Amino acid sequence: MTVVIHGATKVDADGQVDDFWVATSGSAIAATGIGTGWHGWSTAPGATVVNAAGRYLTPGFIDVHGHGGGGHSFDNGADEIRSALTVHRQHGTTRSVISLVANPLDTLCRSLEVIADLAEQDPLILGSHLEGPYLARNHRGAHNPDYLRSPDRAEIESLLAASRGTLRQLTLAPELPGALDAVDQLVEAGVVVAVGHTDADFALTKQAFDHGATLLTHAFNAMPGIKHREPGPVTAALGDPRVAIELILDGFHVHPEVARVAFFAAPQRILLITDAMAAAGSSDGHYKLGDLNVSVENGRAMLSGTTTIAGSTLTQDAALRSAVIDSGIDPVLAVRALTASPARALLLDAALGYISPGFAADLVLMSPDWHVDDVWAAGEPVAHTL
């Protein structure tokens, strides 16, 4: 299939370009340019030609941390994963890492096996993310404390085996017994290790980064903040060029001015994630996150009967609008945080995150106010029902 989009305002990590065109061939981008060079590509048999009329064209978004959407949870099997991803793809997320909350070992292994099967069938699924069970109890957030524990080498081997090479990411608290050894083990297995849900101080967080952890899970949330004598894990991540930093920009988890400071300190290392639970793209009401009850009111998800945040109802297009409009982030940097930066954090930036020949034909056409008009994933149009 050939898709030709012309007359666009291209925005990706390489910059903003007017009167831009792109031509895809199959699942990859075949050619790009400015002006009228697209005419030849438009004559390909069956080509779809789209006049962007000046609208924004970005790479497909990459969400490295989400738990569900559309009323469906990633912890509840293949059908619910597919249904949740359908919602996020309509909002521009063309590649997703499937995040799982803390659960018993056998439950996690079964979920990892399901995700491995799905990833074999669907290249838009990048693998799995274990957000737990190796988390600090006093920063557990919406994770069941009954399932939290310290890392165990044999248990990690079981999780790796169940994932069949698709465990993309794991979040842990480095202060737990055996955690730094676990970082070594996971890095050797090719897993991206994130520091999160932690009480670690600046020095210990730096030690985890020196062992090979390269990501900070939802910065500022479920961890110590920045204090003038206790800089904490966020400061350690902002100052370390090896480390990418997740932000949840829903106007609730992180204040827009704090987000602006983070972008100023690490402009090319911010990842705009959703951390979305089942209510994303759905309605207020009562839901499950793992086996915990969650109440959603005015789009805010909380553990029922508490003031504990239980993920978000965010989609990545909304995170982009928050960055650009609320925090005043330059669109090139904001788009980068949804595309090239997450691709780089996952070591996939040779194929994902840019509108350039040879890269995946993942494209999002957006209105002048940054709302999604059309999406293509691996060269195929995503059904658009927004």
N, C-alpha and C positions, 0 to 999 in steps of 0.2 A: 504494500500500500504506500502511495506517495501522498504526502500532505505538504502543501505550499502555503505559508503564511507570509503576507507582505504588508508593507506600510505600517509596520509596528514600531513601537518604542521599546527596544530591547533593554532589559535590565538584568544583568547578572554580575557575578563577582569581577568580571573584566571591565565593567563600566556600563554607562547608559549610551545608547546609540539610536538616533532617529532614522526613519525611513529604512528600517531593517527588514530583511527577509530571511526565511529559513525554509529549506526543503528537506523532508525526511524520506528515507527509503527503508521500508520494513521497520525494524525496531530502533534504528539509529538515525542520527542526523547526517545527511549526505552533503549538504552545502549551505553556506550562509553568505550574506552580502548586504550591500545597500543599493538602493535605486531599483533598476529594472532588470537586473540579472536573473530574477526569478522566472521571467517569461518562458525560457526554454524548459524549465522544470514543470511548468503548468501544462505542457503538452503530453506528459507521460500518460499512458493509458489508465483511465480510472482515477486520475489525480483529483484530490480535493483541494480547492483553492479558496483561501480565506483572506479577505481584505480586513486587516486589523484596524484600519482607519485611525491610526495614531495611538491605539490602546497599548497598554503595557503588555509585554511578552516576557515571561520569566521561565527559568527552568522549573521542572516539577519539584515540589517540596518534598523534603525527606524528614520524617518524624522518627527520631531515635528513641522516643519514650512516650508510649501511650498504652492505655489499658482497655479501650473499647469505644463505642459510639453507637448512636442510633437505637439505643435501648439494648444493646448487645455487649457482652463482656468477653474479652480475650481469654479469660480463664475457663470459659464454658464450652470449649470444643470447636471443631472446624466450622460448622455452620454459623455459629455466632461470630467467629473471627471474620469470615467472609462478609457477613452482613454489616458488621461494624466498619470494615475497611471500605465497603461501598460508599458509606456516608463520607468518610474522610477523603476519598478520592474525588468526590464531587466538589470538595473544598480545596482541591489543588495538591493534596498529599499523594504523590504517585509512588513513593517507596516508603515502607514502614518496617520498623522493628517492633515485634510483638512483646509487650512487657507483661510480666507475671508478678503478682503479689506473693508474699510469703505463704507457704503451704507446707504440709508434710512432704517428705522426700518422695514417696511413691506418687503423690498427686503431681508434684512438679515434674517428675520424670515422664508421666503420661502426657502432660501438657507439652513438654519439650518434644516428645515424639510426634504429637499432632502437628506442631509448628514445623518440624523437619519435613513431614509429609507434604504440608502445604507449600513450603518453600521450594520443594522439588517440582511442584506443579505450576507455581506462580512466581516468576522472577521479581515481581513487585514486592514480595515479602522478603526482607533482607535477613531474617533470622529472629532469634529470641533475645530477650533481656530479662534476666532474673534480678528483680528489685527485692532482694532478700533471698534467703532467710537470714543473712549474716548482717543484721542491723542492730544498732544500739536501742535498747528498750526505752530509754528516756527520750529518744527522738524517733520513735517507731512510726509516727503519723498514723495512717490508716492500714497498718499491718497488724494482724492478730498476734498478740504477744506470746500466745501458746506455741507459735511456730518459729519463733526467733531463737537462734543459737549461734555458737561460734563455729568458724569454718573447720571442716574436717577433710583431710586429704582424700580419704577413700570415698567420702560422700561426693566431693567435687568430681572425682573420676566417674562416679555413677551418673552425675548430671551431664558431664561432657559426653559420655557414651550414649545417653538417651537422646541428646541433641544431634548426634551424628554429624558434627562439624558445623552446626548452624547456631550454636550459642554465640551470639555476637557480642554480648555485653553483660556484665554483672556488677551490681552495686554492693559495696560492703562498707562497714565501719572499721577503719584501720586499728582502732584501740582494742578490738576483740582479741582474745588469745588465738594465736595462729593466723591472724589476718594477713600479716606481711608475707608469711610463707605462702598463703593462698594467692596473694597477688603474683608472686613469682610463678606459681604453678599455672595460674590462669593465663598470664602473659605468654608463658612458654607454649601454651595450647592455642595461642592466637586469639584469645578473648580480650576485648577492650574492658579494662577494669575502671570502675568509677568509684570515687569516694562520695558517700552520702549517708543520710540517716545516721549521723555520727556526732559524738561529743569530742572529737579529736581537736587538739589545739593546732596552732600554726606549724610547730616543729614536727609533730607526728604526721600531719598532712603532707608536709614536704618530704618526709621519709617515705610515705606511701608513693608519692610521685617518683622519687628516686628508685623505688623498686619496680616502677613501670606503669602505675596507674596514670591514665591520661585524660580523665574526665571527672567533672564535678556534677553530681546529680542535683537537679533543680536548686541551683545556688540560692542561698539565703533561707531556704525552707528546710526544716528538719536538721538544723545544724546551728552551732553558735554564730552569732552575728559578728560584725566588725566593731571592736572596741579599741580605744586608743592605746591601751596597754596589753590587750589580748587580741591580736589581729585575726586569729582564727582561720578556718579552712578556706573561706572565700578569698581572703587576702593572699593566701598561699597560691591559690589557683590563678587569680588575676595577674600575679607577678611571675608566673612560670610559663614560658612560651611553648612548653610541651603539652599544655593542658587546655582542653576545651571546656566550656562552661555552659551548662544548660540554664535557660531562663523560662519561666512560665509567665507570659505576658497576657494576663486576662484582667488586669486592673485590680486584682485581689491578692494574688500570691506575692507580687513584687510591685512596689509603687513605681509609676512611670519615671520619676526622677532618679530612683535607684537604678532602674534599667539604663537610663542615660549615662550614669556614672560607670556602670559595667561596660557598656559599649565604648566609652571613652578610654577606659583602661585596657581593654582587650578587644579592639574592634573586629578583628578577623577570627576570633576564637569563640564568639558567642553562638550558641545553638538555641533557636527558638523551638521549644518542644510544646506538646499539648499536655502531657500527663493526663490525658482525657480518660474519664471513666464512661460507663455506659450511657449516661445522660447527654453526652456531647451530641449535638445535632438532633436532640430529642426534647422532651418537655420536663418541667419540674415534676417531682414526685418522689417515690421511694424505690431504691435500687439496692443491689448487692455489689460489694467490692470484695472479691474472694468470698468468705462466708460472713462478712461484717455488713451490717445494715447501714445504708447511706440515705440521707434525706437531701433533696435538692430543692432549693427555694431561691427564686430570682436568679437562677443559673449558678448558684453557689452550692457546691457539694460538701456536706459535713457528715461525719459519723453521727448517726441518729442519737439525739439526746446529749450531744457534746458540742464543744466549739473547735473540734479538731477537723482541719481541712482534709477532705477525702478525694484527692485528685481534682480535676477541673472538668468543665464542660466546653473546653476550648477547641476550636479548629485552627489550623495553621494560617488560613487567610485572615482570621480575626487577630491572631498574634502579629501578623505583618502590619495590619492597620494600626494596632496599638503601638508598635514600634515607630512607625512613620508619623502618625497623627498625634498620639499622646506623649511620646518620648522625644519626638523631633529628630529621629535618627535618619541619616541620609539613606534614601531608598536603595542605593547600591549595597550599603552595609546591611540594611535590614533584609534584603533579598538574599544576600550572602549567608545570613544566619539561618535561613531555611533551606539552603541549597548546597553551595560549595563547602561551607564550614562543616555541616554534618557529614557530607561525603568524605571530607578529609579526616574527620574524627574516626570514621569507620574504615579508613584506608581504602576508600572506594572512589577517590577523586580523579582517577584516571579514566573513569567511565561515566560518572554521575556529577551533576551540579553545575554544568555550564551549557550554554547554547553554542556549540562548536562542532565542526565535522568530526565524526567518530564517536561522539558522546551519545548516550541514550536519548531517544526521541521522547523525552518527558518534557511537556510544555504546558504552561498555564497562560491563557489570555485573560487579562484583567481590565476592568473599567478604569476610568481616570480616578475614581475614588477607591481603588484597590479592592473591588469585589470581583469574584470569579465569574467569567463569562463562559469559557470553554477550557477543557482539559484533555490532553493526550498523554497516555502512558504507554511507553514502548511503542510509540507510533500509532496506537489505536485510540479512537475517541472514547472518552469516559461519558457514560450516560449522564446527562445533566438535568437534574430535577429540582434545583434550588429555586 
